[in-house]
Amino acid sequence: MYDVLFIGSGQGAWNGAIPMSQAGLKVAVVEEGLFGGVCTNRGCNAKITLDKPVELVRTIEQLQGRGFDSVPKINWPDLMAHKHEVIGKLAESNKQKLIDGGVKVIIGHANLVDSQTVQVGDTTYQAKKIVLALGQHPHRLAIPGKEFLHDSTDFLSITKMPKRLTIIGAGYVGMEFASIANAAGASVNVVLDSHQPLRDFYQPYVKRLVESLRQRGVKFFYDQQLTSVTRDDADLILHGPDQFELASEYIIDASGRLPNLEGTGLENLGIATTKHGITVDDHLQTNVPGVYATGDVLDKTEPKITPTAIFESQYLAQLFTGQTTNAIQYPSVATTVFSSPRISQVGINPDVAANFPDKYTVAHFEYGDDWFKQVQNEIDAALTLVFDKKHILVGAVEYSNEAVDAINGLLDIIELRLTHDQVQRFIYTFPSIQHSYFRKI
């Protein structure tokens, strides 16, 4: 009998499992694949490793005639080998962290028998509490020829960059992959079923990102309801209404992600779900007492990203060890599109704030006039801030190469609801991103 048994070993599991074990609970984690989940092995970590040279190349492009007279080319095979070097050892490292933390590691596919019993192979395990950290998987278009399509996992391990590549979808994955593939020399198409890329992000900056990618050669095709994929010699051809046809060598289906709700026996317990994931209460407990869930498998309004899953897992550690009995209270969550340039935001979206002029004030700043951005000739960059009527910062979004660092700093100010006078007490390093924006708050 375990105190807690996790199904899945991603960020929503091991970040809570280890502190639970260290606090004296008997904890087990069941995993049938790579330890650490999608983000560690087939997602965020791999993507950012492949993106790093892109970030450097874009900076050098900006400095042509200002210290550089040529732009280096990305050697994709070398870069992919480096990615495998960095990422390949993480799964075993995560597994070892669990073992070193006193957590029992169980390898195999888990099936729920009842609210306290899980079967893995021929062995059954019992636990007072079960946590479902099941994650998500790529959505696949249900059209003829779908077998010709690749998903994000495939692209993150592709050995040779295609000369002509098409991406279906313009969410996080689609826009990030478009930036990477374009920088690596591919001719990139992005096909959308709507007219709004990155719908959850501040749209004026999304439009600027699209225009920036267009200027680099990326083509966007809007409002295409794809009907099939066919092969013609070496080409794959996407088909749609009104004789739409688009040929390329490689097609990525980045049309979304779906929660992993099948294959674990949720229906055996009658666990409540929607098409968006598992339904939980404000203590992350499902409708079945003793069964909890964390991470991207949840039906929730909070962003389905790694930091949120970590926060949920750590909350369960506090809950199960008696450090709290309170409902989970999510802090401000920063979200980022690791495109080139980046878009990062936190708090109230300026698009939303603009609809409530009696409650919010929106301030916009072009970084092209900032000498610190001019140092690296980054003229296509901007910051938008949202203040409440007490002039407390409640939202921020930045479009720039350094957007992540800027928003991470502004997140602290938003979460702590610091006043203008309090912010002026900070003496930041000069020059720095923080020093550039703090005068604006």
N, C-alpha and C positions, 0 to 999 in steps of 0.2 A: 504494500500500500504506500504510494507516494503522496506527499502533500500536494504537489502540483505536477502536472504532466502537460508539456507543450507539444502540440502537433505542428511541426514546422520549426525551422531553425533560423529564420530571418531576423531582421532588426526588431520585429515585434516580439521576439522570443528571447534571444540570448541576453539582451540588455536588461531583462527582468529576471531571467533564470539564474544568472550568476549571483546577483545580490540576494536573491531569495535563499539560495543555497548557503551563501556566506553568513546569512542570518540564522541558519540552523534548520531550515526546511529541507525535506527530502524531495529533490527535484529531478525530473527526467525530461529529455527532449527527444522526440522521434523525428527522424529525417530520412527520406528515401533518395534524396538527390545530393546536391552540393551544399555543404554547411555555410550558412550566412545568407541564404536566400538570393533573390533575383538581383537586388541592388549590388551586392558584393561581387557576384560572379558573372552576371549577364546584363548588367544595367549601369547604374550610376558610375561605379568605379571604372569599368571598362570604357564607358563613354568619355569620361573626363581625361583618361589616359590618352585616348585617341585625339581628343580635342586640344591638348596642350600645345602641340606644334602649330595648330591652326591659330591659336591665340598669339603665338610669337610671330607667325608669318603676317598676320593682319597688322601688327604693330610695325613691322619692318616695311610693309607696303605704305603705311602712313608716312614713314620717314624717308621715302625715296626723294633724293635730292636734298635731304636734310641730315646726311650722315651715312646713308646707304645708297649704292648705285645699282643694286640688283636684289631680287627677291629669291630666297632659296626655295627649292621644290621639296615637297614632302615625299619621302621615300616610303611608300605604303607598306611594302613587305618588311622593311626594318621597323617601322612603327608598330605593325601588328606583332612582330616578334617581341618588341619591348612590352606591348600590352600583355602578352602571354606570360612574360617574365614577371611582371608586376602582379597580375591578377591570378595566375595559375596556382600560387601558393596560399591564397587567402582562405580557400575552403578548409584546407587542413588546419590552417592557423586558427580559424574560428572553432573548429571541432576541438582542438587542443585547449583553447580558452575555456570551453565548457568543462572539459575533463579536469583541467587544473583548478577550476572553480568549484569542483565537487559535484558537478551535475552528471547524472547518469545519461550516457549517450546510447540511444537505441536506433539501429539502422534498419530501415524497412518501411513499407507502406502501412499507414495506420488506418484502422476502421473503427468507428464508434460503435460500441455494443450497447451501452447505456450511459447514464450520466456520470458513472464512476469507473467505467471499464472501456479499455481500448485494446484491440487485437492487432498485433503485428506479426504476420506470418502465422505460425502455429502457437504463438505465445500470447497470453492475455496479461495486461497490466492494469492495476487499479490505482485510482488517485482520488483524493478528496475533492480536488479541483482540476478541471481540464481547461486549457487555454488553446483556442484555435487561432493559429498564426499561419493561415493557409495561403495568403498572398493572392496574386492575380496572374493571368496569362494573356498573351496577345489575342485580340479579336481577329478572326479571319473572315473575309468577305465570302458570303455564300453565293458565288457565281460560278458558272462553268469555266474551267481552266484555273480554278483557285490553287491547284497543285503546283502551278508555275510560280506562285508568289512566295516571297521570303518574308520572315519576320525580323524583329529587332535583334534577336539572339543570333540569327544567321549573319546579319550585317556586321555585328560586333566581332565576328571571327572571320570575315571574308579575307581570303589570302591575296586577292588581286582586285584593285579598284576598277570597276567597269568604266568604259569610256562614256557610255550613256546609261543613266540610271533614273528611274522614276520612283517617286515616293507617293503612296496613297495616304493622304491625311496630313494635316498641318497643326497638330497639337505639339506637345513637348517633343516627342520622338521625331516626328516629321521635320520640324523646323531645325532641331539640333543636328539631325543626320544630313539635312540639306546643306547646312553650314560646313560640316566636316567634309562631305563628298565633294562639294564645290571647291573647297580649298585644296583638296587632294587631286584636283585636275579633272574630275568627272563633269560631263554635261548633265545637269540635273533638272528634272521636271518635278513639280509638286502638283498633285491632282486633289481637289477638294470636292466634297459633295454639297458644300455650302459656299457662302461668300465671306466667311469670317474665320481667318486663322486665329489660333490662340484666343478663343472667345472669352476666357476668364481673365485675360490680361488687358491692361490699359490700351485701348484701341489706337489712339494717336501714335503711340510708340510701336505698336504692332505694324501699323502702316509704314512707319519709317524703316522698320526692319525688313519688311517685304520689299520696299523700294531699294534698300541697300543690297539685298540679295539679287534683285533684278539687275541692278547695275553690274553685278559680278557675273551675270549670265544665267541665273536660275530663272526658269520659266514657271509661271503659275497658271493653272487651268481651273477655273471656278465652276461651281454648280454642275458638276458632272456625276450623273447617276450611272455608274459603271455597270455594264451588263455581262461582260465576259472577257476572258483572256485567251488568246490563241498564239500558237507558235508559227512563225514563218521563217524558214531557214535558221539564221542565227538570232533572229529578233523575236521578242515577245511583244504582242500588240494588245493594248487595252482598247476595248470597244465600249461605246456609249451611245445614247440617243443622238439623232440628227447626224448620223454617219461620223460620229467622233471616233477617231483612231489615233493612237499614240504608240510609236514603236521605240523600244529600248532594249538593252541587253539584260537588264536586271531590274526587278520590280520589288519594292518593299511595301508590304501591307502594314501601314502604321495607322490603321483606322480606329485604334483604341485598345483598351485593355478590359478584361472581364474578371470578376472575382471567381476564385476556385471554390465552387459550391458543390461540385459533383465528385463522387469517388471516395468520400470519407465517411459517408453514412449519416449526414446531417438529417436526412429524412427519417432515419430510424428513431431519432429522438424527437422529431417534430420541431427542430430548431427553426425559428422564424427567419425567413430571408426575403429579399426583394431582388430585382434584377441588378441592383447596385451593390448587393452584399448582404452580410449577416446583420440582423437588427439587434442592437444592444441597448441597455439602459444607461443611466448616467454613472454607473459603476463598471461599465464594460461587460456586464453580465447579459447573456442571452435570456430568452424566455424560459430556458431550462435551468433551474437552480444548480449552481456549482459549475456551469459551463460558461466560459468567458471567451472573448475574441479580441484580437488586436490587429493593427496594421491595415494594409490595403484591402483586406477581405471585408472590412466593415462597410455598412451603408451609413455614410456620415457626410456632413457638410464640410468638415475640415479637409485640407488638402491631403490627398493620398500620396505622401512622400515619406522618405526615410526618417527625417527628424520627428515627424508626427508619430510614426510607429515606435520610435525609441521612447518618446515621451509617454506613450500609452503603456509600454512594457514596464518602464520605471514606475509609473503610477501603480500598476498591479503589484509590483514588488513592495511598495509602501503599504498598499491595502492589505495584502496577504500576510505581512509581517507585523501588522497592528500599528504602523506608524501614522495611519490616517483611517478615518471612516468616512471622510467627505467624498462627495461626488467629484468626478474628474472635472477640472477647470482648465480648459485649453488656453494657453497664452497666445500672444500674437505669433503668427506663423509666416515666415518669409518664404516666398516661392520664386523660383528663377527658371528662365529658359536659357540654357547654356548654348545659345546661338552666338553668332558673331555679327554685330555686338550683342551683349547680353541684355535681357530685360529682367529686372528683379523688382519685386514689390512686397509690401507688407501693410497690413491695416486696411483702412477704408480706401477703396478704389476711387480715384478721381472721377471716373465715369459715373459712379454712383453718387458721389458727393455733389456733382454738378446739378443733380436733380433736387437737391435740398439746400438752396442758397441761404435759407434762414438758419441752418444748422452748421454749415461748413463754409470755409474759405479755401479756395484752391490757388496755390502760388506756383508759377512755372518759371524755370530758370534754364536758359540755354548755356551749355558749357563751352560753346565755341568762343565765348568772350572771356573764359577763365584762363589765365596765363598758365596754370598748372596743367590743363588739358592741352594747351598749345605746345607744351614742351615735347609731347609725342605727336603733335599735329592731329589730335583727335577732335575734329571739329563737328562730327556728327554724334553728339552726345547731349543729354538733357536730364533734368531732375524736376519732378513735380511733387509738391508737398500738399497735404490736406490738414488744415487746422480746424479745431472746433471754435465755438464763440469765445472761449476763454484763452484762445491762442495756444492751446495744447496740441502738439503734433499727434495726429491720430491715423495718418496714412502717408505712405511715400512710395514712389516708383521711379526707378532710374533706368535710362537707356544709355549704356556705355560699356566699354571694355571692362571697367572696374565696378560694375553695378553690384556685384555680390558683396564686396567689401563695404561699399557705401550703405547698402540697405541693412547689412548686419549691424553697422554702427547705429543707424537710425532706429532699428528695432528696439534697442535698449531704451532709447529715449521715449518711444511710443509705449512700450510695456510698463515702464516706470512712471509714465505721465509726468515727465519733467517739465517744469516751466522754463520760460526764456531765461530768467535769472539763474536758474540752476544749471542750465546748459552752458551759460557763460562762465561758470566756475571751472569748466574743463579746459585745460591747457594742452591742446594736442600738439604732437610733433609737427614742425613746419619744415618743408612742405609735406602735405599728406592729403589724402582724400577727405579725412575728417575735418581738417582745417579749412578745406574748401567749402564744405557745406554747413559748418556749425554757425556761421554768421547769418545764415538764411533762416534759422529757427527762432 
